[in-house]
Amino acid sequence: MTSEPSRPAATSGSLGEGKQDVTMRGSIAAPAGAHGPGGGSSLQRLVLFLSRMWAWLFLAVMVLFFVVAVPLSTGGSVNFLTIRNSQNILVAIVPVLLLGLGQTFVLIAAGIDLSVGWVMSLASVLSALALRDAFNSGAPLPVAVLAGLAAGLAGAGLVGFLNGWIIAKLKVPAFIVTLGTSFIVRGVAYLMSENSTVIGLPAGLGAYGNDALIYYISGPGGGVYFLHRPDVGGELLRRMEIILPYPVLATAFVLALTMFLLHKTQFGRHTYAIGGSMDASVRSGIPVDRHVIKVYMLSAATAGVAGFLSTLRFTAGSAVIGDSLLLSSIAAVIIGGVSMFGGAGTVIGTVIGALIIAVLTTGLVMLNVDAFWQFIVVGTVVIVAVLIDQSRDLIVGRQRRGAAQ
């Protein structure tokens, strides 16, 4: 994985508590030689390299395994590495990645957000209701879609603000606040949807959630079509490949925005600093309370986008659409190398983590592996990721102590 900011050797693990023996990103230089060619033994340097790159290596090995295993198990009738399968994987990671992107900021700031799954569900319901009402009131479909997006983001943002305010101002642990909020949001979503799926949305809405940038039809009579779904049927329809659906493009835009925000702006630097040491951040003049509120609003906003895109894709609002995605999103973030103790992590790591989960589950389904085994494998990967993270911290800590002596 990509290089990370320095990590605390010992941490309290909860937002708002001080951390000991911390080297904040960019604030205190590491001891000379601690990370250089002479820092530690060859074995330690090898372990550090593998700990930073293991997710990339694991993803590559996993893809190679399924490329070989899937045709063997199906007698060559099904291949893993196809355009259609790759696009299915991209569509599958959209909600997990969107939830994970916001969770990345929260975990780096040494917090946690257990409400994002239900915030996504609430945003789906709110966007569906607003979209339907706007369209039935005579608004053009594009305007109605924008109204749905605004409603979903507004509802999600309000939840994020309340989470952040209670955590920052009242000093209630993030775990308790977001756990309680998840139950409240769940109840509100059920009430607003009347414990049913919100239907009756405009007929043309499915194009926003299911059309794509490129359509490719192989063989005779085929071709490449941009921004236009060809009106074909029969054999041509079976050969048509949908490349880069609009939800994937929207997620790519959010990904680029969050990557810039975390790695290129003061907002990102403050996020790392707060996760590294809240006490030091306060002493250095960072508006910690205000920043924590913004971080939780960002987490809720990405969940709101996920809920809105699910409404476009399924042309309905669901109060349970995000229920099963919370743990997958947290798993993607942890597998991607974001520290549970705060102060370290990258957006690209979260993307790799989401890809690992999507590729793993897709490949196991193609191998007809029971769903229960999929849960076991994903859980094992999460535990391995945490052990690797702790091993890296242990080696780096020993190198620093040795260099200081």
Beta strands, then each sheet from edge to edge (+ up, - down):
strand 1: 212-217
strand 2: 223-226
strand 3: 240-245
sheet 1: 2+ 1- 3+
end
